[in-house]
């Protein structure tokens, strides 16, 4: 019989499924049958979670919780009381606050309190990037705070932390024999409301498209209800919903560049997936983006549009030999620094030590 691991999340996503997949190779992974997406069901979810923990916590080896939030409090408290290791994975919005943009879990007083309690009670925090612990912030000029990260907002928290980056399988995401389309750009982000439209930098991408009509842009993840609210879409832009994996990778293989001009990010998975497919990255200097890109792409240090336009011109003036070199370096950087095997080993080491 395999030992039991509990994995809790607000709602299941592809990167959570990857964690569950490799954990399941060694442990019996138990997940709750409900999500926390519907805010009106939060009281009911607390009750459901209480009984879920009553049933499984005593017999489990460890508990992993993706993101801090309402869903992380009872596991952290119960683990403390029953001496069970609970590892919370800060992933982005649970470590930032942008009140003027209506973004960040820490801008909400009640949610902020539950996150603070959870982070203080758990065994260890395992954020996906160092920037979620503490970081200076200057990309968005009208930002509410000069710093972000949970230790900036909760300076008294003493819980040990260990950065464990998201990981990727280079044998799955790989460039095909498709020829890269010259001056083609792709951006991937779930955009279902105006807040995410701005936070994910979709507004900046569309503006750049309107300025550089000789380039082709593909934006993946725009919901149907948003397409009518955005306004006029430049003729050189194609808006697409999330696609089946095969179609998605085909588009990545054909795209020369990937854009990630977010105002706030934790660790953008789609950026890494695109780089594995040979896309040259152009990203904002927030969250893990700067470290992910390194020396194999372009970094935007400001969200000022004139600055972005000048940087974009520099990108377009890059010669073909340099582009080919950057494309190869982009793939190798993800392989060398963000392997799914490294994340898997770090998780198993945590479980073994129980610390």
N, C-alpha and C positions, 0 to 999 in steps of 0.2 A: 504494500500500500504506500502510495506517495504521501509525503507530508503536505499539509494544506497551507496555502498562501491566500490571503485576501487582497483583492485589488479593487479599490473604490474610485469612482470618477463621477463628475457631474453629468457627463454624457460621453458615450463611446466615440472615439475618433480613430483615424488610421494609425497614429503614432502610439496610442494606447493599446491598440490591437497588436502592434509589434512587440510591446513589452509582455503582454499576456502570452503571446506565441512562444517567446523564448523561455519564459518562466514555466510554461506548461511542459516543456521538455523534461523538467526535473521535479516539478511540484504539481499538485492538484490545485489549480487556481480557481478560487471562488469569487464570483462577481455578483453585485446586487442586481436584482431584476427591475430596478427603476432608475430613472434619471432625475436630475434636478433642474431641467430646462424650464419647466412651467413654474414660475415664481409663486403662483397662487397655491400650489401644492406643497410648499415648503413645510408647513406644520405636519402634513400627512407623511411627507418623506422622512421627517425626524422619527415619527412613530415606526415606519417601515424599517428604517435603519436600526433603530433600537432593537427590534426583534431579530433582524438579520444578524446583528452583533451578538445577541444573546445565544443564537443558535451556533455560530461559527467561531467566535473569538477565542474561547478557551482552548479549542482544539487546533488552532492554527499556529504556524511557526512564526509568521510575521505579517504585517499589514502595510500595503503601499496605498497612498492616496494621491491621486493626480490633482494638482492645484489646491490651494488653500481656499476655504469657503465654508458655507454652512455644513456641507457634507464631511468636512475634515474634523469638526469639533468632537463629536461623539467617539469616533475611532481614537483620536488622540487622548481624550479623557479616559476612555475605557482601557486603552493600552497602558496608560500610566497606573491605573488602579490595579490591573491584573498582571502587571509586569510583562507585557507583551510588546515587542519592538514595533513601533509605528513610524514609517518613513513617509514624510510628505514631500511631494515633488512640486515646488514652485515653478510655474511655467511661463509667467508673463503678466497677465492682467492682475494677478493676486499680489504683485509686488510694486505696482505703480499707481499714480494718481494724477489725472489730468481733468480737474473739475470743469475748466472752461470748455473742454471738448466733450464733456459728459462721458469720460472713459476712465477705466481703472477701478478695480474692486475696492481699493483703499480710499476712494473718494466718498464711499457710502459708510456712514457712521456705524450702522449695525453690522454690516458685512465685515467692515474693518475690525470690529471687536472680536467677531468669531474667528477671523484669520489670526489676529494677535494671540488669542487664547490657544488656538490650534498649534501655531508655530512654537509657542512657549511650552506646551505640554508634550509634544511628540519626542521621539527618541533622537531623531536626526532629520535635518532638512537636506534634501538632495536636489538643489535647483539645477536646471538645464544649462545655466550659464552664470558666470561670476557677476555679471552686471545686475542680476536680479537680487543679489545680496546688497550691493552698494555700488553706485556709479554716478559720475558727474553727468549732467545733461545739458546740451547746448544746441542740439539740432533744430528744434522748433523754437523760433525766436520768442513766441508768446507763451512759452511753457509756464505753468503755475509754480514749479519748483526747479531749483538749480541742480537738484540731485534726485535720483530714483533708487529703488531697491528697498527690501523690507527692513534692513538695518538702519536706513535713513529715517524711516517712519516709526520703527520700533527699536530704538537704540538700546533698550534694556534687555532685549531677548538674548539669552546666553546659550540657546540650543546649538549643539555642534552642527556644522554644515560641511557638505562635501559636494562639489560640482561634479555631476555626471551628465555629460553632453548627450543629446539625442544621437542615435546611431543609424547607419545606412548600409545597405548591402550593395556593393558595387557590381555584383553579378546580376542584380535585378535591374538597377538603373544604370544604363550604359548607352553610349552613343551608338546609333546604328550606322549603316553605310550611307544614310541619307546625307545629301549635300546641304550644308547650311545656307539658308537664304540670306543674301547680302542685306545688311542693315535691317534685320528682322528682330523684333523685341517681343518678349513674352512676360507677362506678370500674372501671378497666381495668388489669389486671396479670397476668402469667403466674405462677400460684401452683401449684406442683407438690409442695411439701414444706412442713414446718412452719417452716423457716427463712425461706423467701420469704413465707409467711403473715404473719409478724411484720414482716419488713423492708419489705414493700410496704404495711403498714398495714391489711391486710384484717381483722385482729382488731379494730382500732379502728373500722372502718366497720361491722362487725357489731354492735359494742357500741353505737355511736350509733343504729343501726337499732332496737335493743331499747329505747332510751330515747325515741325519737321515732317512735312507732307510727303517727302521722298522716302520715308521709312514706313515699314509695316509693323503694326502692333496687334497682339492678341492678348486679351484680358480674360482670364478664366476664373469663374466663381461668382460672377455678378448675378444676383437673383432676378427673377422676372419682374418682381414688383419695383426693383430699383432702376431698371432700364428706362422706364417712363419718367423717372424723377431726376435723372441725371441731366437731361436737356439734350441738345444736339450732339450727336456722336460724330467725330471726324470721319471722313470717308476711308481713311487708311487704318481704321480700328475695327477689329472683329471682336464682339463680345460673345463669350461662350459660358455655359454652365459647367459645373464639374463633370468630367467625362470618365468613361471606362478607362482602366489603366492603360490598355494597349493604345487607345487614341491619344491619351495624355502624353505618353512617352514618345509617340510619333511626332507630336507637335514640339516637344522639347528637343528632339533630335534634329529638327529642321530649323530651330530658332538659333540665331547667332548670339543674342544677348538675353539675359534675364534681369528684370527690374524688381527691386525691393525697396521702395522709397517710403517705408512706413515711418510714422511719427513715433510709434512705440512697438517694440517686438521683444519677445523672449528669445526663442530659438526657432527661426523660420525654416521648417522642414522643406517646403517647396523650393526654397533657394538652393539648398544642398542637393536636392533631387535634380534640379536643372543643371547645376554645376557638374554633377556626375554624368550628365548627358552632353557635356561639352559646351554649355552656355556660359558666355563671359558675363560675370556679374557686375551690376551697377546698383549699389545699395546705400542707404542712409547710415549715418554713424550712430546707430542706436542698438541697444541690446547686444546680441551675439554677432550681429551682421559684420562689424569691422573685423573681428577675429576670424569669422568664417571666410571672408573674401581674402584677407591677407594681401599678398602682392600679386594676385592673379586677376585683378579686376579694378573697378573704380569705386571710390567712396565719396558720397556727398556729405559734406560737413555742415551744410545749412539747407534749410527748406526754402530759402529765398529763391524766387523763380528766375530772376536774372542770373543768379549764380548757377542754378541747375541748367539753364540754357547754355551758359558758357562751358560747363563741364560736359554737357551732351555734345557740343561741338567738338571738344577734344576727343571724345570717344569716336565720333564719326571720322575724324582725321587720322585715326590709328591705321597704319598700313596693314596689308593682308598678312604679312609674315608675323607681325606682332600679334595679330588676332589669332592666328593658328597656335602660336606659343601660349597665349593666355588661355585658350580653350583647353589645351592639354593640361596646363598647370591647374586649371579650375577642377578638373576631374581628379587629378592626383592629390590635390589638397584635401578633398573630402575623404578619399581613400585612406590617406595617411593620418588624418586627425580625428575623423568622426566615424569610426567603424562600429557597426552594430555589435561586433564581438567584444569590443572594449566596454560598451554599456552592459552587455550581458554578464561579463566577468565581474564588473563593479557591483551589480545587483546581487549576484551569487555570493560574493565576498561579504557583503553587508548581512545577508541572511545567515551565513555561517558564523559570523562573529556576534551577531545580535546586538551590535552597538550602533 
